[in-house]
Amino acid sequence: MIPIKFARENPRNSEKVTNGQSCTISSDIVSPPCSNSNPMSDHGHPATPIREAVSQNPMKEISIDDSYLPPHPQLPKLEPPRGRRVSLEELLHPPEKFTADLMKFVRQSGNAISKRISVLLENDDDSDSKKTIDDDVTEFKISGVKVLVKMKTEEEIRGRITFFSRSNCRDSTAVRLFLREQGFDFSEINIDVYTAREKELIERTGSSQVPQIFFNEKHFGGLMALNSLRNSGEFDLRVKEFLKEKCCGDAPAPVMYGFDEESNKDVVVVDEILRFVRVLRQKLPIKDRLLKMKIVKNCFSGAEMIEILIDYLDCGRNKAVEVGMRLAKKHFIHHVFGENEFEDGNHYYRFLEHEPFISKCYNFRGSTNDMEPQNAGIVGQKLFKIMTAILESYSSNDRSCVDYLRISQSEEFRRYLNLAQDLHRLNIVELSTEEKLAFFLNLYNAMVIHALIRIGRPEGVIARRSFFTDFQYVVGGYSYSLSSIRNDILRRGRRPSYPFIIPFINDNARHKLGLQKLNPLVHFGLCDGTKSSPVVRFFTPQGVEAELKRAAREFFQNGGIEVVLDKRTIHLSKIIKWYKEDFSEEKKMLKWIMSYIDANDAGLLTHLLGDGGGSFNIVYQDYDWSINN
């Protein structure tokens, strides 16, 4: 047998190739032993030669001739790598000298830093060598290094302040504001969001009344105890006394991200007709069809569904039609053109998860919520409580600035996203007028927060239009964008303030949910996440009208209107211009605004309208689209 020679390229013998020069690449020849009895490699497989060469023709050097095709003059020229080339052997096994040099450098640097700090500590009078940042923090300037040294004191707080609260609770808000003003880090447990913690609160205090404050494991009391201690002037002393020790395991545990409460798992109820839905999803011939000169995707006929139900239930046709109508009423299926709820025969339907809009809905996570829909009023209350808790914890005291980054990382927002899935097949029709108004106001403001977290602030006119039309939720079996909620539900199907947006006024199923009476105050309850829009807030069904009036009053008193008497000019927010058809003509509108402005501006406006001195000018303010972050 002819011996086979294996060629292995030695990287240390390979020479670099430079632009415009020839080089020589040499390789070592390795000849492993080979026998007739075991022609296998070390791993038990036939040896695969890289290069074969007969012994009479030894491998020659490969040379690159000088006569080569030069590169294009516009192409960058090849350059050798900078520094000394390091072989693979040196990388895997660094020399001892390199390690010793590195350790020496580390020691010298550490000695230099220590020496410099000692010199700076000795020269306390030298103002150029040290700079005080806080009372107990000192900054040392060292060439190339910045060291901050904070001296620990015996009075440093090492414990934890915890207080139990509820959403939209005045006393809880007072405790929160006081702790923020004092600069304390605290852990807040909102029992409207973390309902299982209410039982713990009762066990610790004997009551579910909030707020309740804890210093480590010690129960301090509520707002009255806090005010009493603050008025006595001993608050700082008592706090340091309570919190000088580290927090122990008996203290109320802080909120943990990603952990659902066991009590919420028992509330989930499987829809009674879900078994029919599962059978239909498996057996129906769902496919694309040509209907009314259109390709309708993922649909099936009513007759096909009836036949499967008759076979599965072993019932008559009328009974199967009743089941189909129940499926349509609970929004498991919809007519492809919205012509009817459900009928037998040559009518075509599709499942909610196959609707064309479903991919744009940001509360859809790959599958619809097939659980029994909760009462719409209860879901509305949960939405109010959890979003109010988010706003109270992650916004400024006046609600004008919102910390969207912290919201996105919070456990409250994670629970809100889970709650948003309960909206898929919600029966909104059962809501009263006040409940519907509060529900859609709250849903709009919550969707804006979600949209700013998910896709960010829109830049430019086209991006803003897309922001208000493309960010959608599936609610009650249908899709809702920010534009559709504002214009079609709250404004009774009126045209939007910007062109090229078509309302869904022809969709009777959703349009019938619109409010029967237009209330112009809704514009002051909707926050678009910008600095010029009204501040974000959430509303209760029982007080939504009074809360909207309060929102309008705060909006106009914080820059929404400005009266310049000597120039006979009234500066108004551009929101009034965009939705001017929702208000009366100019003079009636200005008289209406008088109810929501302070006495000084109301007097100037009254004088301007009633002095008979001629016309006046209305100038609309520039709108600031920057985010209220």
Secondary structure as UniProt FT lines:
FT   STRAND          6..8
FT   TURN            11..13
FT   TURN            19..20
FT   STRAND          24..25
FT   STRAND          28..30
FT   TURN            42..43
FT   TURN            55..56
FT   STRAND          62..63
FT   TURN            73..74
FT   HELIX           88..92
FT   HELIX           96..122
FT   TURN            124..125
FT   TURN            127..129
FT   STRAND          130..134
FT   TURN            135..136
FT   STRAND          137..142
FT   TURN            143..144
FT   STRAND          145..150
FT   TURN            154..155
FT   STRAND          161..165
FT   TURN            167..168
FT   HELIX           170..182
FT   STRAND          186..190
FT   TURN            191..193
FT   TURN            195..196
FT   HELIX           197..205
FT   STRAND          212..215
FT   TURN            216..217
FT   STRAND          218..221
FT   HELIX           223..232
FT   HELIX           235..242
FT   TURN            249..250
FT   TURN            257..258
FT   HELIX           262..265
FT   TURN            266..267
FT   TURN            272..273
FT   HELIX           274..283
FT   STRAND          287..291
FT   TURN            292..293
FT   STRAND          294..301
FT   HELIX           302..313
FT   HELIX           317..329
FT   TURN            330..331
FT   STRAND          333..335
FT   TURN            336..337
FT   STRAND          348..351
FT   HELIX           352..354
FT   HELIX           356..360
FT   TURN            362..363
FT   HELIX           376..393
FT   TURN            397..398
FT   HELIX           404..408
FT   HELIX           411..420
FT   HELIX           421..423
FT   TURN            424..425
FT   HELIX           428..430
FT   HELIX           433..454
FT   HELIX           461..470
FT   STRAND          472..475
FT   TURN            476..477
FT   STRAND          478..481
FT   HELIX           482..484
FT   HELIX           485..490
FT   TURN            492..493
FT   TURN            505..506
FT   HELIX           508..511
FT   TURN            512..513
FT   HELIX           520..524
FT   HELIX           541..543
FT   HELIX           544..555
FT   HELIX           556..560
FT   STRAND          561..564
FT   TURN            565..568
FT   STRAND          569..572
FT   HELIX           574..578
FT   HELIX           580..582
FT   HELIX           586..593
FT   HELIX           594..596
FT   HELIX           599..610
FT   STRAND          617..620
//
